[in-house]
Amino acid sequence: MSSAVEALFTQALGLPAPWVVKKVELDTAKKRIDFQVASEAKRLDCPACAAKNQGIHDRVERSWRHLNFFEFEAWLHAEVPRVDCGTCGKTTTEEVPWARPGSGFTLLFEALAISLCRDLPVSQAAELLGVRDKRLWRQIEHYVTQARALDTMEDVTVVGVDETSVHRGHTYITVVHDLKAQRLLFATPGKDHSTLQAFKDDLVAHQGDPAKIQHVCMDMSGAFRKGVSQALPAADISYDRYHVVALANVAMDEVRREEMREQPAAVKAALGDTDRAVLKGVMWGMRKNPGSWTKTQVDAMHWRQHSTLKSARAWRLKQALRDVYAQAVHQNEAAVATELLRRWTSWAMRSRLGPFKRLALTLREHFDGVVRGMLDGRNNAYVEAMNGLLQQAKRAARGYRNVQTFIAIAYLRMSKLKHLPESPFTPAKPYGLGRTVHYCT
């Protein structure tokens, strides 16, 4: 190609001096374009000690995958100078302006990859980009680590703590959310009290102050309670609605299963039908809100509520607890919430249903924290929503190698990190290798 074309591509790629495109090879059969790039400098500053005007020892051939030119896969090739410094005595490879050290991709390619992985499963992003997903995982871990190192937690005062399973429930991670900023702050393997100490250490490392944490929203895990008391002693604890109602669902299911096991004939007789679909409708109908029942579930629950079955009483207790939360949030007064919860626990204790009596005792043991959770509906709703986002991140990370890579994708999607590379196709951003994309080694 002519020198005019090479100059045009030098400008199109945004190469800063002294770098220029020396040769362009287009292979239409392979749909590939290769750019041979060279440095025209005769002498360079030392990359190690910054000594001026040092000699070039030799040049090392390197290649990088770049953004596609239309449907053509683009590659950059360059003989990178190694500077022989007479001041520090070292021979050091010059850093190229279009890629971070050690990477086989240009900064703009990596910026596009990170942007895609924030919205798509990593395997799908890898397929679109024509690379192995393992290479994208390395980019994600690098840029997330860099962005978190620059992140600050100095304004964090209200947090939510939760656990979630990975690898089919055999491994757990603890996650901590900033409930005001609505972002993921911290994630670590495990679910014991030491995870809260690890969060405290991470908080301090990011300019946060454990003494400023005023409120922690979490489930009734004894390990978390111990961890908060040790790591965040100034914080009030509230137990969020999602986990309390989940405990009521567990108690209700326990009553239903016990009843089916001990009195199957009475259950079928009370339902007025022995059809399996009706029994299945009862099971799912008890777990769902009445507004989302199917016709089969409406019919099945109608029969059950007109029966004297223990499971019917269990369902009414579960629904009553949900109503307690609804009324407490609507009234938004501690005295009202306290009285509503007191009445419910008294009813549960008189119900002669073992699982609900145990639940009532649990709620009484954590009474103040449960009431605080009732009055903080915003926090409860966000913790519940974050559970769904974590599951989405897990699906997006399908095929991840270990827990740390899953944590990395969770940070990428849920932490609102400010120091990640932007997509090269962001409106009003100039295209080219000369664009500033921050990286660290």
For each residue, the residues with C-beta under 8 A, 3 or more apart:
1: 5 6 23 24
2: 5 6
3: 6 7
4: 7 8
5: 1 2 8 9 24
6: 1 2 3 9 10 20 21 22 23 24
7: 3 4 10 11 20 21
8: 4 5 11 12
9: 5 6 12 13 21 24 35
10: 6 7 13 15 19 20 21
11: 7 8 14 15
12: 8 9 432
13: 9 10 21 35 66 76 98 432 433 434
14: 11 430 431 432 433 434 435
15: 10 11 19 20 21 37 97 98 432 433 434
16: 19 97 434
17: 20 40
18: 39 40 41
19: 10 15 16 37 38 39 40 78 96 97
20: 6 7 10 15 17 37 38 40
21: 6 7 9 10 13 15 24 35 36 37
22: 6 36 37 38
23: 1 6 35 36
24: 1 5 6 9 21 33 34 35 36
25: 33 34 36
26: 32 33 72
27: 30 31 32 33 34
28: 31
29:
30: 27 73
31: 27 28 71 72 73
32: 26 27 72 73 74 75
33: 24 25 26 27 69 72 73 74 75
34: 24 25 27 74 75 77
35: 9 13 21 23 24 66 74 75 76 77
36: 21 22 23 24 25 77 78
37: 15 19 20 21 22 76 77 78
38: 19 20 22 78 79
39: 18 19 44 78 79 80 81 94
40: 17 18 19 20
41: 18 44 56 81
42: 56
43: 53 54 55 56
44: 39 41 47 53 54 56 81 83 94
45: 50 51 52 53 54 83
46: 49 50 51 54 83 85 87 88 90 92
47: 44 50 83 92 93 94 95
48: 85 88 90 92
49: 46 85 87 88 90
50: 45 46 47
51: 45 46 54 85 86 87 88
52: 45
53: 43 44 45
54: 43 44 45 46 51 83 84 85 86 87
55: 43 83 84 86
56: 41 42 43 44 59 81 82 83 84
57: 81 82 83 84 91
58: 81 82
59: 56 79 80 81 82
60: 79 80 82 93
61: 77 78 79 80
62: 77 78 79 80 96
63: 75 76 77 78 104
64: 75 76 96 98 99 103 104 105 106 109
65: 73 74 75 104 105 106 109 131
66: 13 35 74 75 76 98 105 106 108 109 433
67: 74 106 108 109 112 424
68: 71 72 73 74
69: 33 72 74
70:
71: 31 68
72: 26 31 32 33 68 69
73: 30 31 32 33 65 68 130
74: 32 33 34 35 65 66 67 68 69
75: 32 33 34 35 63 64 65 66
76: 13 35 37 63 64 66 98 106
77: 34 35 36 37 61 62 63
78: 19 36 37 38 39 61 62 63 96
79: 38 39 59 60 61 62
80: 39 59 60 61 62 93 94 96
81: 39 41 44 56 57 58 59 93 94
82: 56 57 58 59 60 91 92 93 94
83: 44 45 46 47 54 55 56 57 91 92 93 94
84: 54 55 56 57 91
85: 46 48 49 51 54 88 89 90 91 92
86: 51 54 55 89
87: 46 49 51 54
88: 46 48 49 51 85
89: 85 86
90: 46 48 49 85
91: 57 82 83 84 85
92: 46 47 48 82 83 85
93: 47 60 80 81 82 83
94: 39 44 47 80 81 82 83
95: 47 101
96: 19 62 64 78 80 99
97: 15 16 19 433 434
98: 13 15 64 66 76 106 107 108 433
99: 64 96 103 105 106 107
100: 103 107 110 142 439 440 441
101: 95 441
102: 441
103: 64 99 100 110 139
104: 63 64 65 135
105: 64 65 66 99 109 110 113 135 139
106: 64 65 66 67 76 98 99 109 110 433
107: 98 99 100 110 111 421 433 435 437 439
108: 66 67 98 111 112 424 431 432 433 435 437
109: 64 65 66 67 105 106 112 113 129
110: 100 103 105 106 107 113 114 139 143 421 437
111: 107 108 114 115 421 422 423 424 437
112: 67 108 109 115 116 129 423 424 425
113: 105 109 110 116 117 125 129 131 136 139
114: 110 111 117 118 139 140 143 412 420 421
115: 111 112 118 119 421 422 423
116: 112 113 119 120 125 128 129
117: 113 114 120 122 125 136 140 396 409 412
118: 114 115 412 413
119: 115 116
120: 116 117 124 125 128 396
121: 124 125 395 396 397 398
122: 117 125 126 133 136 137 140 396 397 398 399 400 409
123: 126 127 133 398 399
124: 120 121 127 128
125: 113 116 117 120 121 122 128 129 133 136
126: 122 123 129 131 132 133 135 136
127: 123 124 130
128: 116 120 124 125
129: 109 112 113 116 125 126 136
130: 73 127
131: 65 113 126 135 136
132: 126 135 136
133: 122 123 125 126 136 137 399
134: 137 138 401
135: 104 105 126 131 132 138 139
136: 113 117 122 125 126 129 131 132 133 139 140
137: 122 133 134 140 141 400 401 405 408
138: 134 135 141 142
139: 103 105 110 113 114 135 136 142 143
140: 114 117 122 136 137 143 144 405 408 409 412
141: 137 138 144 145 404 405 408
142: 100 138 139 145 146 439
143: 110 114 139 140 146 147 412 420 421 439
144: 140 141 147 148 408 411 412 417 420
145: 141 142 148 149 408
146: 142 143 149 150 419 438 439 440
147: 143 144 150 151 411 415 417 418 419 420
148: 144 145 151 206 411 415 417
149: 145 146 440
150: 146 147 418 419
151: 147 148 206 415 417 418 419
152: 155 206 207 208
153: 156 178 185 203 206 207 208
154: 206 207 208 209
155: 152 180 181
156: 153 159 178 180 181 185 203 208 212 213
157: 180 212 213 214 215
158: 178 179 180 213 214 215 216 217 379
159: 156 176 177 178 179 185 213 215 216 217 235
160: 176 177 179 216 217 218 240 379 382 383 386
161: 174 175 176 177 196 199 216 217 218 224 228
162: 174 175 177 218 219 383 386 387
163: 172 173 174 175 191 219 221
164: 172 173 175 387 390 391 394
165: 168 169 170 171 172
166: 171 172 173 394 403 406
167: 170 171 403
168: 165
169: 165
170: 165 167
171: 165 166 167 189 403
172: 163 164 165 166 189 190 191
173: 163 164 166 187 188 189 190 191 403 406 407
174: 161 162 163 187 188 189 190 191 195 196 199 224
175: 161 162 163 164 184 186 187 386 390 410
176: 159 160 161 184 185 186 187 199
177: 159 160 161 162 182 183 184 185 382 383 386
178: 153 156 158 159 181 182 183 184 185
179: 158 159 160 182 215 217 378 379 382 383
180: 155 156 157 158
181: 155 156 178 416
182: 177 178 179 382 416
183: 177 178 414 415 416
184: 175 176 177 178 187 386 410 411 414 415
185: 153 156 159 176 177 178 199 202 203 415
186: 175 176 198 199 202 203
187: 173 174 175 176 184 407 410 411
188: 173 174 195 198 199 407
189: 171 172 173 174 403 404 407
190: 172 173 174 194 195
191: 163 172 173 174 195 221 223 224
192: 195 223 227
193: 196 197 223 224 226 227 230
194: 190 197 198 227
195: 174 188 190 191 192 198 199 227
196: 161 174 193 199 200 224 227 228 230 231 232
197: 193 194 200 201 227 230 231
198: 186 188 194 195 201 202
199: 161 174 176 185 186 188 195 196 202 203 231
200: 196 197 203 204 210 231 232
201: 197 198 204 205
202: 185 186 198 199 205 206
203: 153 156 185 186 199 200 206 208 209 210 213
204: 200 201 208 209 210
205: 201 202
206: 148 151 152 153 154 202 203
207: 152 153 154
208: 152 153 154 156 203 204 212
209: 154 203 204 212 213
210: 200 203 204 213 231 232 234
211: 234
212: 156 157 208 209 234
213: 156 157 158 159 203 209 210 216 232 234 235
214: 157 158 234 235 236
215: 157 158 159 179 235 236 237 238 372 376 379
216: 158 159 160 161 213 228 232 235 236 237 238
217: 158 159 160 161 179 237 238 239 240 373 376 379 380 383
218: 160 161 162 221 224 225 228 237 238 239 240 243
219: 162 163 224 239 240 243
220: 225 239 243 244 247 362 366
221: 163 191 218 224 225
222: 225 226
223: 191 192 193 226 227
224: 161 174 191 193 196 218 219 221 227 228
225: 218 220 221 222 228 229 237
226: 193 222 223 229 230
227: 192 193 194 195 196 197 223 224 230 231
228: 161 196 216 218 224 225 231 232 235 237
229: 225 226 232 233
230: 193 196 197 226 227 233
231: 196 197 199 200 210 227 228
232: 196 200 210 213 216 228 229 235
233: 229 230
234: 210 211 212 213 214
235: 159 213 214 215 216 228 232
236: 214 215 216 369 372
237: 215 216 217 218 225 228 369 372
238: 215 216 217 218 369 370 372 373 376 379
239: 217 218 219 220 243 244 366 369 370 372 373
240: 160 217 218 219 243 244 373 376 379 380 383 384
241: 244 245 325 373 374 377 380 384
242: 245 246 380 383 384 387
243: 218 219 220 239 240 246 247
244: 220 239 240 241 247 248 321 325 363 370 373
245: 241 242 248 249 318 321 322 325
246: 242 243 249 250
247: 220 243 244 250 251 359 362
248: 244 245 251 252 317 318 321 322 356 359
249: 245 246 252 253 287 318
250: 246 247 253 254 355
251: 247 248 254 255 314 317 318 353 355 356 358 359
252: 248 249 255 256 286 287 311 314 315 317 318 355
253: 249 250 256 257 286 287
254: 250 251 257 258 355
255: 251 252 258 259 310 311 313 314 353 355 356
256: 252 253 259 260 283 286 311 314
257: 253 254 260 261
258: 254 255 261 262 310
259: 255 256 262 263 266 267 309 310 311
260: 256 257 263 264 267
261: 257 258 264
262: 258 259
263: 259 260 266 267
264: 260 261 267 268
265: 268 269
266: 259 263 269 270 309
267: 259 260 263 264 270 271 279 309 311
268: 264 265 271 273 274 279
269: 265 266 272
270: 266 267 303 304 307 308 309
271: 267 268 274 278 279 282 300 303 304 307
272: 269 303
273: 268 278 303
274: 268 271 278 279
275: 278 279
276: 279 280
277: 280 281 296
278: 271 273 274 275 281 282 296 299 300 303
279: 267 268 271 274 275 276 282 283 300
280: 276 277 283 284
281: 277 278 284 285 294 296 297 299 300 301
282: 271 278 279 285 286 297 300 301 304 311
283: 256 279 280 286 287
284: 280 281 287 288 297
285: 281 282 288 293 297 298 300 301 304
286: 252 253 256 282 283 301 304 311 314 315 318
287: 249 252 253 283 284
288: 284 285 292 293 297
289: 292 293
290: 293 301
291:
292: 288 289
293: 285 288 289 290 297 298 301
294: 281 297 298
295: 298 299
296: 277 278 281 299 300
297: 281 282 284 285 288 293 294 300 301
298: 285 293 294 295 301 302
299: 278 281 295 296 302 303
300: 271 278 279 281 282 285 296 297 303 304
301: 281 282 285 286 290 293 297 298 304 305 315
302: 298 299 305 306
303: 270 271 272 273 278 299 300 306 307
304: 270 271 282 285 286 300 301 307 309 311 312 315
305: 301 302 312 315 316
306: 302 303
307: 270 271 303 304 312
308: 270 312
309: 259 266 267 270 304 312 313
310: 255 258 259 313 314 353
311: 252 255 256 259 267 282 286 304 314 315
312: 304 305 307 308 309 315 316
313: 255 309 310 316 317 351 353
314: 251 252 255 256 286 310 311 317 318 353 355 356
315: 252 286 301 304 305 311 312 318 319
316: 305 312 313 319 320
317: 248 251 252 313 314 320 321 344 347 348 351 353 356
318: 245 248 249 251 252 286 314 315 321 322
319: 315 316 322 323
320: 316 317 323 324 344 347
321: 244 245 248 317 318 324 325 344
322: 245 248 318 319 325 326
323: 319 320 326 327
324: 320 321 327 328 340 341 344 374
325: 241 244 245 321 322 328 329 374
326: 322 323 329 330
327: 323 324 330 331 336 340
328: 324 325 331 332 336 337 340 341 371 374 375
329: 325 326 332 374 375 377
330: 326 327
331: 327 328 336 337
332: 328 329 375
333: 336 337 375
334: 337 338 371 375
335: 338 339
336: 327 328 331 333 339 340
337: 328 331 333 334 340 341 371 374 375
338: 334 335 341 342 371
339: 335 336 342 343
340: 324 327 328 336 337 343 344
341: 324 328 337 338 344 345 363 367 370 371 374
342: 338 339 345 346
343: 339 340 346 347
344: 317 320 321 324 340 341 347 348 360
345: 341 342 348 349 360 363 364
346: 342 343 349 350 360
347: 317 320 343 344 350 351
348: 317 344 345 351 353 356 357 359 360
349: 345 346 357 360 361
350: 346 347
351: 313 317 347 348 356 357
352: 357
353: 251 255 310 313 314 317 348 356 357
354: 357 358
355: 250 251 252 254 255 314 358 359
356: 248 251 255 314 317 348 351 353 359 360
357: 348 349 351 352 353 354 360 361
358: 251 354 355 361 362
359: 247 248 251 348 355 356 362 363
360: 344 345 346 348 349 356 357 363 364
361: 349 357 358 364 365
362: 220 247 358 359 365 366
363: 244 341 345 359 360 366 367 370
364: 345 360 361 367
365: 361 362
366: 220 239 362 363 369 370
367: 341 363 364 370 371
368: 371 372
369: 236 237 238 239 366 372 373
370: 238 239 244 341 363 366 367 373 374
371: 328 334 337 338 341 367 368 374 375
372: 215 236 237 238 239 368 369 375 376
373: 217 238 239 240 241 244 369 370 376 379 380
374: 241 324 325 328 329 337 341 370 371 377
375: 328 329 332 333 334 337 371 372
376: 215 217 238 240 372 373 379 380
377: 241 329 374 380 381
378: 179 381 382
379: 158 160 179 215 217 238 240 373 376 382 383
380: 217 240 241 242 373 376 377 383 384
381: 377 378 384 385
382: 160 177 179 182 378 379 385 386
383: 160 162 177 179 217 240 242 379 380 386 387
384: 240 241 242 380 381 387 388
385: 381 382 388 389
386: 160 162 175 177 184 382 383 389 390 414
387: 162 164 242 383 384 390 391
388: 384 385 391 392
389: 385 386 392 393 413 414
390: 164 175 386 387 393 394 410 414
391: 164 387 388 394 395
392: 388 389 395 396 413
393: 389 390 396 397 406 409 410 413 414
394: 164 166 390 391 397 398 406
395: 121 391 392 398
396: 117 120 121 122 392 393 409 413
397: 121 122 393 394 400 405 406 409
398: 121 122 123 394 395
399: 122 123 133
400: 122 137 397 405 406 409
401: 134 137 405
402: 405 406
403: 166 167 171 173 189 406 407
404: 141 189 407 408
405: 137 140 141 397 400 401 402 408 409
406: 166 173 393 394 397 400 402 403 409 410
407: 173 187 188 189 403 404 410 411
408: 137 140 141 144 145 404 405 411 412
409: 117 122 140 393 396 397 400 405 406 412 413
410: 175 184 187 390 393 406 407 413 414 415
411: 144 147 148 184 187 407 408 414 415 417
412: 114 117 118 140 143 144 408 409 415 417 420
413: 118 389 392 393 396 409 410
414: 183 184 386 389 390 393 410 411
415: 147 148 151 183 184 185 410 411 412
416: 181 182 183
417: 144 147 148 151 411 412 420
418: 147 150 151
419: 146 147 150 151 438
420: 114 143 144 147 412 417
421: 107 110 111 114 115 143 437 438 439
422: 111 115 426 429 437
423: 111 112 115 426
424: 67 108 111 112 429 431 435
425: 112 429
426: 422 423 429
427:
428:
429: 422 424 425 426 435
430: 14 434 435
431: 14 108 424 435
432: 12 13 14 15 108 435
433: 13 14 15 66 97 98 106 107 108
434: 13 14 15 16 97 430
435: 14 107 108 424 429 430 431 432
436:
437: 107 108 110 111 421 422
438: 146 419 421
439: 100 107 142 143 146 421
440: 100 146 149
441: 100 101 102
